[in-house]
Amino acid sequence: MRIKTGKGLALITALVAGLISPFGARAQRGGFDNDSREAQKHGWLFSYQDGLDQARKLRKPMMLVFRCVP
């Protein structure tokens, strides 16, 4: 069964819009800074030096995550 070009294009457009729309909503709710505050509640550190100090103190490896925040 082949999808007609018009229906196929509409389906692709709907899928792309569905994937992109959560990011716009997140920006309207207060941006990506809210993610930082939420992560800090669960023990994530945003200072490289603080993370390094804690890793040395606990004698555990440190995982770095680089984020590009628009």
C-alpha positions in Angstrom: 0.0 0.0 0.0 1.5 3.3 -1.0 0.8 6.6 0.8 -0.2 9.4 -1.5 2.2 12.3 -1.6 -0.1 14.7 0.2 -0.9 12.3 3.0 2.7 11.3 3.4 3.9 14.9 3.6 1.2 15.7 6.1 2.2 12.7 8.2 5.9 13.7 8.1 5.0 17.3 9.0 2.9 16.1 12.0 5.7 13.9 13.3 8.3 16.6 13.0 6.0 19.1 14.7 5.3 16.6 17.5 9.0 16.1 18.1 9.8 19.9 18.1 6.9 21.2 20.1 8.0 20.0 23.6 11.1 22.1 23.3 9.1 25.3 22.7 6.8 24.5 25.7 9.9 23.9 27.9 11.2 27.3 27.0 7.9 29.0 27.8 7.7 27.3 31.2 10.9 29.0 32.4 13.6 27.7 30.2 16.4 25.3 30.7 17.4 26.9 34.1 14.6 25.0 35.7 16.3 21.8 34.5 19.5 22.9 36.4 17.6 23.5 39.6 15.8 20.2 39.3 19.1 18.3 38.7 20.7 20.0 41.7 17.9 18.6 43.9 19.1 15.1 42.9 22.8 15.7 43.6 24.1 16.9 40.2 26.8 19.5 40.4 27.2 22.3 37.8 30.7 23.5 39.0 33.6 21.5 37.6 35.7 22.3 40.6 33.0 21.2 43.1 32.6 18.0 41.2 36.4 17.4 41.2 36.6 18.0 44.9 33.7 15.7 45.6 35.2 12.9 43.4 38.5 13.2 45.2 36.8 13.1 48.6 34.7 10.1 47.8 37.5 8.4 45.7 35.1 7.8 42.9 35.3 8.7 39.2 33.6 11.8 37.9 31.3 11.9 34.8 31.2 15.1 32.8 28.2 16.1 30.7 28.6 19.0 28.3 25.4 20.8 27.6 24.7 23.4 24.9 21.9 25.6 26.4 20.3 27.9 23.9 
